[in-house]
């Protein structure tokens, strides 16, 4: 066996391993989302498979140092990679159904799903480098040089496998066909090596190429994630996207689909959820604050346009900048959610990047980019809220949507405490949970010092029917302020303080230290334990 062909095989094997790892996250997204928990599971398990493959491959190569054995191992690894998208959906649905008690099920469910799907093919492909070293080394004097060459070539392939799926193939041909493409390329290389050593084995393993071709033609069609209410689904470089229609309501679901990210009901601008309370945020300003004073809005996390639609109806055609990272979500908003307001300017960028590159100021900045356990830490820090403060007009307010359970306000308080380090007045509006154990709160901060009495006075002056309706709903729920004073960190204004509030404010998050994942993991664990 020529050394150059061994190097070629190792190159494509390394490329396929990283392509599988990067593509695996997109395969899991529709079922478990794309949180740091999933990435930790995925990377950790892949490293285990590689370690096992290196160990077993080295021992196998010493006991059976034949080129035909090497290429058969690579052929089976490549072939099984191609089968992953065929068997992924039933395995992942089973995994999800067994552990979907809450987002904590993500951890165990994704562990099982990844274990079953990726263990054998990645372990086999990890054997490539140690096996190739054993075949290529003819004497110990150049063993180090040969090992260095093989690992260098494998790493070069891994670099290509890192970028090609993300930048080229997944956006253009989808996740399942990306698996098949990398599988087919490596399988052809392995079968080519077998033909060089044994025509009989080459012809036998050619059947794998035929089988993989049949899988590509007939086995990867259909919907990604079955849902009887779904009217559209697609994959973008950032998300799995599904649009659902229930009665007259159009709903946007992303990734694992547990949360609703936008809602549109023809005939009403309201979503009758947490989005509506964003309308009332400006009226936490010092009184009097007329509704005509709202002249501009920046929305970070625009999704499919629920909040811009409500703001346009309530305040008129004011300039609205909607920042949404994923352009495919914006396209879905225009197609299914009537996100066609002429006063809405959609910017497909990261929220923090937009703030860093614009000099514009706004009356209201809304942040709807959180959904546990998917919270970009850079949108939770003192530095981020200072940038928001600097981009607000003198009477400006910021409002953020934060998740919670009925028994745990740790995330709400952590974010409110961080905002309190920048803003003089911070309030929390508890959106009703409708009997569910999970819910949302809107955390509002004013640039000028204010009190809850200011909100009550402003609410009495509202004339717009939509604003009046949201104000009435706000007055019927619990609203409290966050002061972070040692003797009284929380003060009730409407209703009573939730019994689940922590005893004190928390240390503000910073760009250097923002343990938002720890807060979320503890919240999930407490929810699992019923406390």
KANORKA-V418391 format. One record per helix or strand. SS is the DSSP state (A for helix, B for strand). FROM is the first residue (numbers start at 0). LEN is the number of residues. If there is no record, write none. Layout:
# KANORKA-V418391
ss = {SS;SS}
from = {FROM;FROM}
len = {LEN;LEN}
This chain:
# KANORKA-V418391
ss = {A;A;A;A;A;A;A;B;B;B;B;B;A;A;B;A;B;A;B;A;B;B;B;A;A;B;B;A;B;B;A;A;B;B;A}
from = {2;35;66;104;139;174;198;229;239;248;259;267;273;290;295;305;318;326;343;350;361;370;373;376;381;391;407;409;424;437;451;464;478;489;515}
len = {30;28;33;32;34;23;20;6;7;6;6;1;11;3;5;10;5;10;4;7;6;1;1;3;9;14;1;11;6;9;9;11;4;5;13}
